[in-house]
Amino acid sequence: MKIIGIGNAIVDVICKVNEDFLSKNNLTKGTMKLTFDENEFKTLLSKLKIEKTVAGGSVANSIVGLSQLNNKVGFIGKINDDKLGNKYQEGLEKEKVSYFYSKKKELLPTGTCLILVTPDSERTMFTYLGIAGKINELDIKEKTLQESDMIFLEGYLWDEGEPQKAFNKAIKYSNKVAMTLSDKFCVDRHRVNFLELVKNKLDITFANEQEMISLIEAKNFQDVVTFAKQIKKLIVITRGEKGAIAIFGEKTIEVDVKKNLNIIDLTGAGDLFAAGFLHGYINGLQTKDSLEKGTELSSKIIQKMGARL
């Protein structure tokens, strides 16, 4: 097994909305809002017309991308033995991803994310984690991790308590560890713990510019570059229209963004960038080629709806 992803097992429900819908429902464009209230979630869902549903979650999207590039990959994520849970598992297995979790009947339903796409192609997410966020160390099997070259962890999944124990166990038994910081709000909430992971536990960190600036409370991007050089870990940062950069020790490598794209939906851009980069990394490509592969995949995904190539 090349890579095992560990993340939120979330069914993505993709819907088109107008700008008014976001303001009327107190949603901030381009961010992810979490709810733990099933009724609030169902109320919002009832107002929407569903375009499509897909087995999602940030790291799961990356893992599917890696599978589509013919890498042997697996995923660990918590689902309920319910209709959506079954759909989720089938969705991943159809993409030739090995699913390393035995589902059972739970009190909480399978996690769901409403992906609301406005006319400008920006996506705003409203997530009800359900059982997905309740991952614990018993859900992670040492042998599965030891037989994989690398694990890829999802920042969204990190939380104090049981998920933290699951992360610690996963890191302990893994050969190499990559992680995505996921979201600026996520970084703001868990800054101290994320900083500890980035500096001392991770081999590769994926983030966008805003997440890295938030992580180290930087004044500007140059502070981020200085920090990344000092810690001597591979830090891979996407910078929107400025392209992407990889920093390892004194070495910095940059690539430009692809031009003249017909952008339809930004869902999955970062997830597929990570898939492309990791594909290059695990198959021995040069860092520049890995960055190019990440850029190529993210460029393809933003020209269609959803996070599947």
C-alpha positions as CSV (number, residue, x, y, z in Angstrom):
1,M,0.0,0.0,0.0
2,K,1.4,3.4,-1.0
3,I,-0.7,5.8,1.1
4,I,-3.5,5.5,3.6
5,G,-5.6,8.6,4.2
6,I,-7.3,9.2,7.5
7,G,-10.0,11.7,7.5
8,N,-13.7,12.7,7.8
9,A,-15.9,10.3,5.9
10,I,-18.4,12.8,4.6
11,V,-21.0,12.4,1.9
12,D,-20.7,15.6,-0.3
13,V,-24.1,17.0,-1.4
14,I,-23.4,19.6,-4.1
15,C,-26.0,22.4,-4.7
16,K,-26.1,25.6,-6.6
17,V,-27.2,28.7,-4.7
18,N,-27.2,32.5,-5.2
19,E,-25.4,35.0,-3.0
20,D,-28.6,35.9,-1.1
21,F,-29.0,32.3,0.1
22,L,-25.7,32.6,2.0
23,S,-26.5,35.9,3.7
24,K,-30.0,34.8,4.6
25,N,-28.6,31.6,6.3
26,N,-25.6,33.4,8.1
27,L,-23.0,31.7,6.0
28,T,-19.7,33.3,5.1
29,K,-18.7,32.7,1.5
30,G,-15.7,30.5,0.9
31,T,-15.6,29.0,4.4
32,M,-16.8,25.9,6.1
33,K,-19.3,26.1,8.9
34,L,-19.7,23.1,11.2
35,T,-23.0,22.3,12.9
36,F,-23.6,19.7,15.6
37,D,-27.4,20.3,15.4
38,E,-29.0,17.7,13.2
39,N,-32.3,19.7,12.9
40,E,-30.4,22.8,11.8
41,F,-28.7,20.7,9.1
42,K,-32.0,19.1,7.9
43,T,-33.7,22.5,7.8
44,L,-31.0,23.9,5.5
45,L,-31.0,20.8,3.3
46,S,-34.8,21.0,2.8
47,K,-34.3,24.4,1.1
48,L,-31.9,23.1,-1.5
49,K,-32.0,21.4,-4.9
50,I,-29.3,18.7,-4.9
51,E,-27.1,18.6,-8.1
52,K,-25.2,15.4,-7.1
53,T,-23.9,13.4,-4.1
54,V,-20.5,11.8,-3.9
55,A,-18.3,10.1,-1.3
56,G,-16.2,13.0,-0.1
57,G,-14.2,14.5,2.7
58,S,-11.0,16.4,2.0
59,V,-8.4,13.6,2.4
60,A,-10.8,11.0,0.8
61,N,-10.9,13.3,-2.3
62,S,-7.1,13.2,-2.4
63,I,-7.0,9.4,-2.0
64,V,-9.4,8.9,-4.8
65,G,-7.2,11.2,-7.0
66,L,-4.2,9.1,-6.1
67,S,-6.2,5.9,-7.0
68,Q,-7.1,7.4,-10.4
69,L,-3.4,7.8,-11.0
70,N,-3.0,4.0,-10.5
71,N,-1.5,4.2,-7.0
72,K,-2.5,1.5,-4.4
73,V,-4.2,3.5,-1.7
74,G,-6.6,3.1,1.2
75,F,-8.8,5.1,3.5
76,I,-9.8,5.1,7.2
77,G,-12.9,7.1,8.1
78,K,-15.9,6.5,10.4
79,I,-19.4,5.9,8.9
80,N,-22.6,4.6,10.3
81,D,-24.2,1.4,8.9
82,D,-26.9,3.4,7.3
83,K,-28.0,4.3,3.8
84,L,-25.5,7.1,3.3
85,G,-22.8,5.1,5.0
86,N,-23.3,2.2,2.5
87,K,-23.3,4.6,-0.3
88,Y,-20.1,6.2,0.9
89,Q,-18.2,2.8,1.1
90,E,-19.5,1.7,-2.3
91,G,-18.4,5.1,-3.7
92,L,-14.8,4.7,-2.5
93,E,-14.6,1.0,-3.4
94,K,-15.8,1.8,-6.9
95,E,-12.8,4.1,-7.2
96,K,-10.5,1.1,-6.2
97,V,-9.7,2.6,-2.8
98,S,-9.3,-0.1,0.0
99,Y,-11.6,0.9,2.9
100,F,-10.1,0.0,6.2
101,Y,-13.1,0.6,8.5
102,S,-15.7,-1.9,9.7
103,K,-19.0,0.0,10.0
104,K,-21.6,-0.8,12.6
105,K,-24.9,0.7,13.8
106,E,-24.2,4.0,15.5
107,L,-26.5,6.6,17.3
108,L,-25.2,9.3,15.0
109,P,-25.7,9.3,11.2
110,T,-23.0,9.3,8.5
111,G,-21.5,12.7,8.1
112,T,-22.7,15.0,5.4
113,C,-21.4,18.2,3.8
114,L,-23.6,20.6,1.9
115,I,-21.3,22.2,-0.8
116,L,-23.0,25.4,-1.9
117,V,-21.7,26.8,-5.2
118,T,-22.4,30.4,-6.0
119,P,-22.4,31.8,-9.6
120,D,-18.8,33.0,-9.2
121,S,-17.7,29.3,-8.7
122,E,-16.8,29.8,-5.0
123,R,-17.8,27.1,-2.6
124,T,-19.2,27.5,0.9
125,M,-19.6,24.4,3.0
126,F,-22.0,23.6,5.7
127,T,-21.0,20.3,7.5
128,Y,-22.8,18.0,9.8
129,L,-20.1,15.6,10.9
130,G,-22.4,13.0,12.5
131,I,-20.3,9.9,13.3
132,A,-17.3,11.0,11.2
133,G,-15.8,13.2,13.8
134,K,-16.0,10.5,16.5
135,I,-13.0,8.6,15.3
136,N,-10.9,7.0,18.0
137,E,-7.7,5.0,18.4
138,L,-9.6,1.6,18.2
139,D,-10.6,2.6,14.6
140,I,-6.9,2.6,13.7
141,K,-5.1,-0.7,13.2
142,E,-1.3,-0.7,13.7
143,K,-0.7,-3.4,11.1
144,T,-2.6,-1.5,8.4
145,L,-0.4,1.6,9.0
146,Q,2.8,-0.4,9.1
147,E,2.1,-1.9,5.7
148,S,1.7,1.4,4.1
149,D,4.6,3.7,2.9
150,M,2.9,6.8,4.2
151,I,-0.3,8.2,5.9
152,F,-2.1,11.4,5.0
153,L,-4.0,13.1,7.8
154,E,-6.8,15.6,7.6
155,G,-6.7,18.8,9.7
156,Y,-10.5,18.9,9.8
157,L,-10.6,15.6,11.7
158,W,-8.2,16.8,14.4
159,D,-9.9,17.6,17.7
160,E,-9.0,17.2,21.4
161,G,-9.9,14.0,23.0
162,E,-10.6,10.8,21.0
163,P,-9.5,12.1,17.5
164,Q,-6.2,13.4,19.0
165,K,-5.5,9.9,20.4
166,A,-6.3,8.4,17.0
167,F,-3.9,10.9,15.3
168,N,-1.2,10.1,17.9
169,K,-1.5,6.4,17.3
170,A,-1.5,6.8,13.5
171,I,1.7,8.9,13.7
172,K,3.3,6.5,16.0
173,Y,2.9,3.4,13.8
174,S,3.4,5.1,10.4
175,N,6.5,5.1,8.2
176,K,6.0,8.6,7.0
177,V,3.3,11.3,7.8
178,A,1.8,14.0,5.6
179,M,-1.1,16.2,6.7
180,T,-3.2,19.0,5.3
181,L,-4.1,21.9,7.6
182,S,-7.5,22.0,5.9
183,D,-8.9,25.4,6.7
184,K,-8.0,28.7,8.3
185,F,-10.7,28.4,11.0
186,C,-9.3,25.0,11.8
187,V,-5.8,26.4,12.2
188,D,-7.1,29.3,14.4
189,R,-8.9,26.8,16.6
190,H,-6.0,24.4,17.0
191,R,-3.0,26.6,16.5
192,V,-0.8,25.3,19.4
193,N,-1.4,21.7,18.5
194,F,-1.0,22.1,14.7
195,L,2.2,24.0,15.2
196,E,3.6,21.2,17.4
197,L,2.6,18.7,14.6
198,V,4.1,20.7,11.8
199,K,7.4,21.3,13.6
200,N,7.9,17.9,15.2
201,K,5.7,15.2,13.9
202,L,4.9,15.6,10.2
203,D,7.2,14.9,7.3
204,I,5.1,16.9,4.8
205,T,2.6,19.7,5.5
206,F,0.1,20.9,2.9
207,A,-1.5,24.3,3.4
208,N,-2.6,27.4,1.6
209,E,-1.1,30.8,2.2
210,Q,-3.8,32.0,4.6
211,E,-3.5,28.8,6.7
212,M,0.3,29.1,7.0
213,I,0.1,32.9,7.9
214,S,-2.5,32.0,10.6
215,L,-0.4,29.1,11.9
216,I,2.6,31.1,12.8
217,E,0.7,34.5,13.1
218,A,3.0,35.9,10.4
219,K,3.0,39.5,9.2
220,N,3.6,38.5,5.6
221,F,4.5,35.5,3.4
222,Q,8.2,36.1,3.8
223,D,7.8,35.2,7.5
224,V,6.3,31.9,6.4
225,V,9.2,31.1,4.1
226,T,11.7,31.9,6.9
227,F,9.8,29.6,9.3
228,A,9.6,26.8,6.8
229,K,13.3,26.9,6.1
230,Q,14.1,26.8,9.8
231,I,12.2,23.7,10.7
232,K,13.7,21.7,7.8
233,K,10.5,19.8,7.0
234,L,8.8,19.7,3.6
235,I,6.1,22.4,3.5
236,V,4.0,22.6,0.4
237,I,1.9,25.8,0.0
238,T,-0.7,26.7,-2.6
239,R,-1.0,30.5,-3.2
240,G,-4.0,30.9,-5.5
241,E,-3.1,33.0,-8.5
242,K,0.5,33.1,-7.4
243,G,0.9,29.3,-8.0
244,A,2.5,26.9,-5.5
245,I,5.8,26.6,-3.5
246,A,7.6,23.8,-1.8
247,I,10.1,24.6,0.9
248,F,12.6,22.1,2.4
249,G,15.5,23.5,4.3
250,E,17.2,26.2,2.2
251,K,15.6,24.9,-1.0
252,T,12.5,26.6,-2.3
253,I,10.8,25.6,-5.6
254,E,7.9,27.5,-7.2
255,V,5.5,26.8,-10.0
256,D,3.0,29.0,-11.7
257,V,-0.7,28.6,-11.9
258,K,-2.2,27.4,-15.1
259,K,-3.8,30.2,-17.2
260,N,-7.0,30.6,-19.2
261,L,-9.1,28.0,-17.3
262,N,-12.8,27.9,-17.5
263,I,-13.4,27.8,-13.7
264,I,-16.7,26.2,-12.7
265,D,-16.3,25.1,-9.1
266,L,-13.3,25.4,-6.7
267,T,-14.4,22.3,-4.7
268,G,-11.5,19.9,-4.3
269,A,-8.8,22.2,-5.8
270,G,-6.6,21.8,-2.7
271,D,-7.5,18.1,-2.3
272,L,-6.5,17.3,-5.9
273,F,-3.4,19.4,-5.7
274,A,-2.2,17.3,-2.7
275,A,-3.1,14.1,-4.7
276,G,-0.9,15.2,-7.6
277,F,2.0,16.2,-5.4
278,L,1.9,13.0,-3.3
279,H,1.7,11.0,-6.5
280,G,5.0,12.6,-7.6
281,Y,6.5,12.2,-4.2
282,I,5.8,8.5,-3.7
283,N,6.8,7.7,-7.2
284,G,10.2,9.4,-6.9
285,L,9.6,12.5,-9.0
286,Q,11.6,15.7,-8.5
287,T,9.9,18.2,-6.2
288,K,9.3,20.6,-9.2
289,D,7.6,17.8,-11.1
290,S,5.4,16.9,-8.1
291,L,4.3,20.6,-7.8
292,E,3.5,20.6,-11.6
293,K,1.5,17.4,-11.2
294,G,-0.5,18.9,-8.3
295,T,-1.1,22.1,-10.3
296,E,-2.2,20.0,-13.3
297,L,-4.8,18.0,-11.2
298,S,-6.1,21.1,-9.4
299,S,-6.5,22.9,-12.8
300,K,-8.5,20.0,-14.2
301,I,-10.8,19.7,-11.2
302,I,-11.8,23.4,-11.0
303,Q,-13.2,23.2,-14.5
304,K,-16.0,20.8,-13.5
305,M,-18.5,20.4,-10.7
306,G,-17.4,18.4,-7.6
307,A,-14.1,16.9,-6.6
308,R,-13.8,13.9,-8.9
309,L,-11.7,13.9,-12.0
